[in-house]
């Protein structure tokens, strides 16, 4: 779960997350790149509050586009098709 959280943070970007969540960019940068530092539950909660479409992917590693639940890979593939 933690690696998927990091993947989503890298995909969205620390600066964008900082703007959407009010949490410092440096914290999001640490979550994205420093595997020695554990992601916190509040990191997950803030990300899901700002981007609920990634919840199923982060928690279970699954997507359900019909319910609006996507992953970075799905989002990228969908953009390339359109």
C-alpha positions as CSV (number, residue, x, y, z in Angstrom):
1,X,0.0,0.0,0.0
2,X,2.8,2.4,0.9
3,X,4.5,2.0,-2.5
4,X,1.2,2.7,-4.3
5,X,0.7,5.8,-2.2
6,X,4.3,6.9,-3.2
7,X,3.5,6.1,-6.9
8,X,0.4,8.3,-6.8
9,X,2.3,11.2,-5.1
10,X,5.0,11.0,-7.8
11,X,2.3,10.9,-10.5
12,X,0.4,13.9,-9.2
13,X,3.5,15.8,-8.1
14,X,4.5,17.2,-4.7
15,X,3.8,20.8,-5.7
16,X,0.3,20.1,-7.0
17,X,-0.5,18.1,-3.8
18,X,0.8,20.9,-1.6
19,X,-1.6,23.3,-3.4
20,X,-4.6,21.0,-3.1
21,X,-4.0,19.8,0.5
22,X,-2.3,22.7,2.2
23,X,0.4,20.3,3.4
24,X,4.0,21.4,2.7
25,X,5.5,20.5,-0.6
26,X,8.6,19.2,1.1
27,X,6.6,16.6,3.0
28,X,5.0,15.4,-0.3
29,X,8.5,15.3,-1.8
30,X,9.7,13.1,1.1
31,X,6.8,10.8,0.7
32,X,7.4,10.5,-3.0
33,X,11.1,9.8,-2.9
34,X,12.5,8.9,0.5
35,X,11.7,5.2,1.1
36,X,13.5,5.4,4.5
37,X,10.7,7.6,5.7
38,X,7.4,6.0,6.4
39,X,4.3,7.5,4.8
40,X,1.8,8.5,7.6
41,X,-1.9,7.8,7.8
42,X,-2.5,11.5,7.6
43,X,-0.6,11.6,4.3
44,X,-3.0,9.0,2.9
45,X,-6.0,10.8,4.4
46,X,-5.0,14.1,2.8
47,X,-4.3,12.6,-0.6
48,X,-7.7,10.7,-0.6
49,X,-9.6,13.8,0.5
50,X,-8.1,15.8,-2.5
51,X,-8.1,12.9,-5.0
52,X,-10.7,10.3,-4.0
53,X,-10.4,8.6,-7.3
54,X,-7.1,6.9,-6.2
55,X,-8.4,5.3,-3.0
56,X,-9.2,1.8,-4.3
57,X,-5.9,1.7,-6.1
58,X,-3.8,2.7,-3.1
59,X,-5.6,0.4,-0.7
60,X,-6.2,-2.7,-2.8
61,X,-4.2,-2.2,-6.0
62,X,-7.4,-2.3,-8.1
63,X,-9.2,0.0,-10.4
64,X,-12.9,0.4,-11.1
65,X,-13.4,3.0,-13.8
66,X,-17.1,2.6,-13.8
67,X,-17.1,3.9,-10.2
68,X,-14.5,6.5,-10.9
69,X,-11.6,4.6,-9.2
70,X,-8.4,4.8,-11.3
71,X,-4.7,4.4,-11.0
72,X,-1.9,6.5,-12.4
73,X,-1.3,3.8,-15.1
74,X,-4.9,3.7,-16.0
75,X,-5.2,7.5,-16.1
76,X,-2.1,7.7,-18.4
77,X,-3.4,5.0,-20.7
78,X,-6.8,6.6,-20.9
79,X,-5.2,10.0,-21.8
80,X,-3.1,8.4,-24.5
81,X,-6.2,6.9,-26.1
82,X,-8.1,10.1,-26.3
